[in-house]
């Protein structure tokens, strides 16, 4: 209820006939139980891998992986130096973000740890999957233009990334993609939309839609962790 509606603790307590303080305490008692239940059901995504071999074994039943990052609004810190860590210049807001890897069936296999919004999507990914290793050698990987350099860094031969429109120059005042490149971009988008749908499913929970106002780093990370597990549970149930 709290994840879905994200009320204040006073409203949460009123709804369940207890004080706001008791509602606050109970949230931190019950959220770990929810996460444990989702883990028991096999619905939780992985958060990290100790080795390339562990990753390959975990993804061996999949031929295609779709990579993206998801971002959430975060309350503005009072300290200026802290503000800069959360500030995303592109979004022009204070945020936190996570790497997401899903399958074409929209199941989320990997959810990176929550980091501050100033970190670039691809820089975040490289901190989670060390470049120069064969993480994706037998997989088709679908990414967007935020991951330029992926093919070189991971030596992947089956990377699907859109073509970037050429820059406007004096010699080329009206740059355009070729028809073949446009068709390629459409095909990439048709597959990549699956991870966008998965992220949209995770963000059905208001705690991930509204500006995060809690001070707890535990809740900041585990709210999206639990929501992802609930999304995977929903997908497993809907295909049963």
Buried (B, 14 or more C-beta within 10 A) or exposed (E): EBBEEBBEBEEBBBEEEBEBEBBBEBBEEEBEEBBEBBEEEEBBBBEEBEEBEEBBEEBEEBEBBBBBBBBBBBEEBEEEEEEEBBBBEEEEBBBBBBBBBBBBEBBBBBBBEBBBBBBEBBEBBBBBBEBEBEBBEBBBBBBBEBBEEBBEBBBBEBBBBBBEEEEEEEEEEEEEBEEEBBEBBEEBEEBBBBBBEBBEBBBBBEBBEEEBEBEEEEBBBBBBBBBBBBBBBBBEEEEE
